Amino acid sequence: MPPKSAPKAELPQLNKTPSGPGSGPLPIRPSSSVILLSPTQVLLLHRVAKSSSFASAHVFPGGNLSEFHEGDFYPLPKNGELHKDSEAYRLAAVRETFEESGILLARKKGTGGNGSGGNGDGNEMLVLSEEELEEGRKEVFGDRIKFGKWLEGKGGVADIENLHPFTRWITPQNQRKRFTTQMYLYMLPLNTNTSESQTRTVVQTPTHDGGIEHTAALFDSPSTWLAKASSGEIILYPPQFYLLTLISRFLPTNHSSNYSEQREKLLSFLRRVPTSSVKHPTSDIPWAKKVMSPEVVSFAKTGSYGNGRVILGLAKPGHELRDSGRGGDVERVVLVDFRKEEVEETKEEKTESGVVKKVVKTAMRVPRDLEVVERVEAMAMAAAPTEKTKGKGSKL
């Protein structure tokens, strides 16, 4: 339940069309991100406060496509491939996960992808020493060698076959930085050489990138991450909160040994069509092809269950795909209170006397009190539109 009293949420400028000379949708950067499971826990990275996007938040590993690394497969807007899953997005997902967490989603050259979502034999995975991984991570991050060439030299290939597309997110058109982000689900293989009661994941220990973009890399259950966000311990933005909410009911916190069954139920959910009980064109779009561009549709009445929070709709695909027939989730919305806060971050500075830890405070607007609810429930608590809120969002 939300707190008994809370400040009225500020409506973020998510959907206001830019105005003035040269106005119009800003350029979009193609990017990839991975929901990584081991065995049913999810990896999140804690971004540094100085980050230009999702500052101080916990995020899935991922980042922009690189012309240096993925240039041979780079999607081009003119041929309509920019907003579609492709080899370029998949290669970037594997590379960025490696750069940011040190976890290498690669298999031995000559072994086929098992296509089972990571439930196959972990012996197919490419295993390298910590020294090889760290050296390669630095070389790839510094663009001193192409990721594919480095992998080939180690006798491996990126395991792109076991990346399951799971929604695409397009930044609203007025934001200073815009992305079209292909999300994937990847399940680290289970070692099936043992009995079911002894089944375990092929372990790869995540590490942060030395504080360049992240200060921590940890696995935990989806419900634990959600609880930490609800208590204010960590910051999750609406896309991460929404996706963790969707998968949390398939991945319980108890330490069940039947990981294969839990994973298969999750994969069945991703394949299921229609995706909603609501009769709407978006219900016939599989999760692999859903596209979401969050928009403010209203805000909940102060004093109601929603308690003044912003209501973000997820059904529309955004400006670039408005006439494409694509869309997102019409059944659910995200309630969120965007607050101005001072976020603390501990930094290490090298001095003549040694390494000194310093606490730095940064003022920013952060999402709090997030919740995923049915759209019908949310709109029943919505406040009537006023002159102040008109134009901040549109009806779905």
C-alpha positions in Angstrom: 0.0 0.0 0.0 1.2 3.6 -0.7 1.9 5.9 2.3 -1.1 7.5 3.9 0.0 10.9 2.7 2.4 11.8 -0.1 3.2 14.9 -2.0 1.3 15.4 -5.3 3.3 13.8 -8.1 4.9 16.2 -10.6 3.9 15.4 -14.2 7.1 14.7 -16.1 7.5 16.2 -19.6 7.3 12.8 -21.3 4.9 13.6 -24.2 5.0 17.3 -24.8 6.1 17.9 -28.4 9.2 20.1 -28.8 8.6 23.6 -30.1 10.8 26.3 -31.6 13.2 26.4 -34.5 14.3 23.0 -35.7 11.9 21.3 -33.4 10.8 17.7 -33.9 11.6 14.3 -32.6 15.2 14.0 -31.6 17.5 11.3 -33.1 17.2 7.8 -31.7 20.1 5.6 -30.7 19.7 1.9 -31.1 20.5 -0.1 -27.9 20.1 -3.5 -26.3 19.6 -4.7 -22.8 19.4 -8.2 -21.2 17.4 -9.6 -18.3 19.9 -12.2 -17.2 18.8 -15.1 -15.0 21.0 -17.3 -12.8 19.2 -19.7 -12.1 16.1 -17.7 -11.4 17.7 -14.5 -10.0 18.1 -11.4 -12.1 21.3 -9.4 -12.5 21.1 -5.6 -11.9 23.9 -3.1 -12.1 24.0 0.1 -10.0 24.8 3.0 -12.2 27.0 5.9 -11.1 25.4 9.3 -10.2 27.2 11.1 -13.1 25.6 8.7 -15.7 23.7 10.6 -18.5 20.8 8.1 -18.3 19.3 6.2 -15.4 21.7 8.0 -13.0 22.1 6.2 -9.6 19.5 3.6 -10.6 19.7 -0.2 -10.8 19.5 -1.4 -14.4 19.8 -4.4 -16.5 23.1 -4.7 -18.4 23.1 -3.2 -21.8 24.0 -0.2 -23.9 24.3 1.3 -27.4 25.1 -0.5 -30.6 28.6 0.2 -31.8 29.5 0.9 -35.4 33.0 -0.4 -34.5 31.8 -3.7 -33.1 28.5 -4.3 -34.9 29.1 -2.2 -38.0 28.7 -5.1 -40.4 25.2 -5.7 -39.1 24.2 -2.2 -38.1 20.4 -1.5 -38.6 19.6 1.4 -40.9 16.4 3.6 -40.4 15.9 3.9 -44.1 15.2 0.2 -44.6 12.9 -0.1 -41.6 15.2 -2.3 -39.5 15.9 0.2 -36.7 13.1 -0.9 -34.5 13.3 -4.6 -35.2 15.2 -7.4 -33.5 18.3 -8.2 -35.5 21.7 -9.8 -35.3 23.2 -6.3 -34.6 21.0 -5.9 -31.5 21.8 -9.4 -30.3 25.6 -9.0 -30.7 25.4 -5.7 -28.9 23.5 -7.3 -26.0 26.2 -10.0 -25.5 29.0 -7.5 -25.9 27.5 -4.9 -23.5 26.7 -7.6 -20.9 30.4 -8.6 -21.1 31.8 -5.1 -20.8 29.5 -4.1 -18.0 29.4 -7.2 -15.8 32.2 -9.5 -17.0 29.7 -12.3 -17.8 30.4 -13.8 -21.2 27.3 -15.1 -23.0 29.3 -17.2 -25.5 29.6 -20.8 -26.5 32.4 -22.9 -27.9 32.7 -22.6 -31.6 31.2 -25.6 -33.4 28.5 -26.2 -30.7 25.0 -25.4 -31.7 22.7 -23.1 -29.7 20.4 -25.3 -27.8 17.4 -23.0 -28.3 16.0 -24.0 -25.0 16.5 -20.7 -23.2 19.6 -21.8 -21.3 18.3 -25.1 -20.1 20.8 -27.1 -22.0 24.2 -28.5 -21.2 26.5 -25.8 -19.6 29.5 -27.6 -21.1 28.8 -25.8 -24.4 29.5 -22.5 -22.8 32.9 -20.9 -23.4 34.9 -20.9 -20.2 37.9 -18.6 -19.8 40.1 -17.7 -16.9 39.5 -14.5 -14.9 42.7 -13.1 -16.4 41.5 -13.7 -19.9 38.1 -12.3 -19.2 39.4 -9.1 -17.6 42.0 -8.5 -20.3 39.4 -9.1 -23.0 36.9 -6.8 -21.3 39.3 -3.9 -21.3 40.4 -4.5 -24.9 36.8 -4.7 -26.1 35.6 -1.7 -24.0 38.5 0.4 -25.3 37.7 -0.5 -29.0 41.2 -2.0 -29.4 39.8 -5.1 -30.9 36.4 -6.1 -32.3 34.3 -8.2 -29.9 33.6 -10.8 -32.6 37.3 -11.1 -33.5 38.3 -11.4 -29.8 35.7 -14.2 -29.3 36.9 -16.0 -32.4 40.5 -15.9 -31.1 39.3 -17.6 -27.9 37.5 -20.3 -29.8 34.0 -19.0 -29.2 30.9 -17.3 -30.7 28.3 -15.1 -29.1 25.3 -17.1 -27.9 22.7 -15.0 -29.7 20.3 -18.0 -30.3 19.4 -18.1 -26.6 18.5 -14.4 -26.4 14.7 -14.2 -26.2 13.2 -10.9 -27.4 11.0 -9.4 -24.7 9.6 -6.0 -25.6 11.2 -2.9 -27.2 11.2 0.5 -25.5 11.3 3.8 -27.3 12.1 7.0 -25.4 9.3 9.7 -25.7 10.1 12.1 -28.5 10.9 15.3 -26.4 13.6 13.8 -24.2 17.2 15.1 -24.6 18.5 11.6 -25.2 16.4 9.0 -27.1 16.8 5.3 -27.4 15.1 2.4 -29.2 16.0 -0.4 -26.8 15.5 -4.1 -27.6 15.1 -6.1 -24.4 16.1 -9.7 -24.2 15.7 -12.5 -21.7 18.7 -14.8 -21.3 18.9 -17.8 -19.0 22.4 -18.9 -18.0 22.6 -22.7 -18.7 21.7 -25.3 -16.0 24.2 -28.0 -15.5 22.1 -31.1 -16.4 24.9 -33.6 -15.8 23.6 -34.0 -12.3 20.2 -35.2 -10.9 17.3 -32.7 -10.8 17.7 -32.2 -7.1 21.3 -31.2 -7.7 20.7 -29.0 -10.7 22.6 -25.8 -10.5 23.6 -23.0 -12.9 26.9 -22.7 -14.7 28.2 -20.0 -12.4 29.7 -16.7 -13.7 30.3 -14.1 -11.0 29.4 -10.6 -12.1 31.7 -7.7 -11.4 31.3 -4.0 -11.9 33.3 -2.1 -14.4 35.6 -0.3 -11.9 33.2 2.6 -11.4 33.3 3.8 -15.0 29.5 3.3 -15.4 28.6 1.1 -12.5 29.5 0.6 -8.8 27.9 -2.8 -8.2 26.7 -5.9 -10.1 24.5 -8.3 -8.2 22.0 -11.1 -8.7 18.8 -11.3 -6.6 15.2 -12.5 -7.0 12.8 -10.2 -8.9 10.6 -9.8 -5.9 13.5 -8.8 -3.7 14.6 -6.1 -6.2 11.0 -4.9 -6.4 10.7 -4.8 -2.6 14.0 -2.8 -2.3 12.6 -0.3 -4.8 9.3 0.0 -2.9 11.2 0.7 0.3 13.3 3.4 -1.3 16.6 1.4 -0.9 17.2 1.4 -4.6 16.0 3.3 -7.6 14.2 1.5 -10.4 12.8 3.3 -13.4 9.4 2.3 -14.9 10.7 0.0 -17.7 12.8 -2.1 -15.2 10.1 -2.1 -12.6 7.5 -3.2 -15.1 9.5 -6.0 -16.5 10.6 -7.3 -13.1 6.9 -7.3 -12.1 5.9 -9.3 -15.1 8.5 -12.1 -14.5 8.4 -12.1 -10.7 5.3 -14.4 -10.5 7.2 -17.1 -12.4 10.4 -16.9 -10.3 9.5 -17.3 -6.6 12.0 -16.4 -3.9 12.1 -19.9 -2.3 15.1 -21.9 -3.3 13.3 -24.5 -5.4 15.5 -27.0 -7.2 13.1 -27.3 -10.1 14.5 -24.4 -12.0 13.8 -26.0 -15.4 10.0 -26.0 -14.7 10.1 -22.4 -13.5 12.0 -21.3 -16.6 9.7 -23.2 -18.9 6.6 -21.5 -17.4 8.2 -18.1 -18.0 9.0 -18.9 -21.6 5.5 -20.2 -22.1 4.2 -16.8 -20.9 6.5 -15.0 -23.4 5.2 -17.2 -26.3 1.5 -16.9 -25.3 -0.9 -15.0 -27.6 -3.2 -13.3 -26.9 -1.1 -11.6 -24.3 -4.1 -10.0 -22.5 -7.7 -10.8 -21.7 -8.6 -7.3 -23.0 -9.9 -7.3 -26.6 -7.5 -4.9 -28.3 -5.2 -5.1 -31.3 -2.1 -5.0 -29.0 -3.2 -8.2 -27.3 -2.4 -10.1 -30.5 1.2 -8.8 -30.6 3.6 -11.3 -28.9 5.9 -10.1 -26.2 8.8 -10.5 -28.6 7.4 -7.8 -30.8 5.7 -5.4 -28.4 6.9 -1.8 -28.5 6.3 0.6 -25.7 6.8 4.4 -25.4 5.6 5.5 -22.0 3.2 8.4 -21.9 1.4 10.2 -19.2 -2.3 9.5 -19.5 -3.4 11.1 -16.2 -2.6 11.2 -12.5 -4.4 9.6 -9.6 -6.5 11.7 -7.3 -4.8 12.8 -4.1 -6.1 10.8 -1.2 -7.1 7.9 -3.4 -5.2 4.6 -3.5 -3.1 6.1 -6.3 -2.4 9.1 -4.0 -1.5 11.7 -6.7 0.9 9.4 -8.6 1.4 9.8 -12.4 -0.3 7.1 -14.5 2.0 6.0 -17.3 0.4 4.2 -20.3 2.3 1.6 -22.2 0.1 0.7 -25.1 1.5 3.1 -27.8 4.7 2.5 -29.7 5.8 6.1 -30.0 6.1 8.7 -32.7 8.2 6.8 -35.2 5.9 3.7 -35.2 2.5 5.5 -34.7 1.1 4.1 -38.0 2.9 0.8 -38.0 0.3 -1.4 -36.4 2.7 -2.2 -33.6 2.0 -1.5 -29.9 2.6 -2.5 -26.3 0.5 -3.4 -23.3 -3.1 -2.0 -23.1 -4.0 -4.0 -20.0 -1.4 -2.5 -17.5 -0.1 0.9 -16.5 2.6 2.0 -14.2 1.9 4.3 -11.2 4.9 6.4 -10.2 5.7 9.5 -8.2 8.6 11.5 -9.8 10.3 13.3 -6.9 13.2 15.7 -6.6 15.7 14.1 -4.2 19.4 14.3 -3.2 21.0 11.0 -4.1 24.2 10.0 -2.2 27.0 8.1 -3.8 30.3 7.0 -2.3 33.3 7.7 -4.5 36.9 6.6 -4.1 39.6 9.2 -4.8 43.3 8.5 -4.9 45.5 10.9 -2.8 49.1 10.9 -1.8 48.1 9.3 1.5 46.1 6.6 -0.2 42.5 6.0 -1.4 39.9 8.2 0.3 36.2 7.5 0.2 34.0 10.5 -0.3 30.2 10.9 -0.2 28.8 13.0 -3.0 25.2 14.3 -3.1 23.5 14.9 -6.4 20.0 16.5 -6.8 17.8 14.7 -9.4 14.3 13.7 -10.0 13.8 10.0 -9.2 10.9 7.6 -9.6 9.3 6.4 -6.3 6.3 4.4 -5.2 6.1 2.5 -8.4 3.4 0.0 -9.0 2.1 -2.0 -12.0 -1.7 -2.1 -12.0 -4.5 -2.9 -14.4 -5.4 0.1 -16.6 -9.1 -0.1 -15.7 -8.3 0.1 -12.0 -5.9 3.0 -12.5 -8.3 5.1 -14.7 -11.0 4.6 -12.1 -8.9 6.6 -9.6 -7.7 9.2 -12.2 -8.3 12.9 -11.6 -10.2 14.9 -14.1 -8.0 16.6 -16.6 -7.2 20.3 -16.0 -5.6 23.0 -18.0 -2.3 22.2 -16.2 -2.3 18.6 -17.3 -3.7 18.9 -20.8 -1.2 18.0 -23.5 1.1 16.1 -21.2 -0.2 12.9 -22.5 -3.0 11.5 -24.7 -5.6 8.9 -24.3 -4.8 5.3 -25.3 
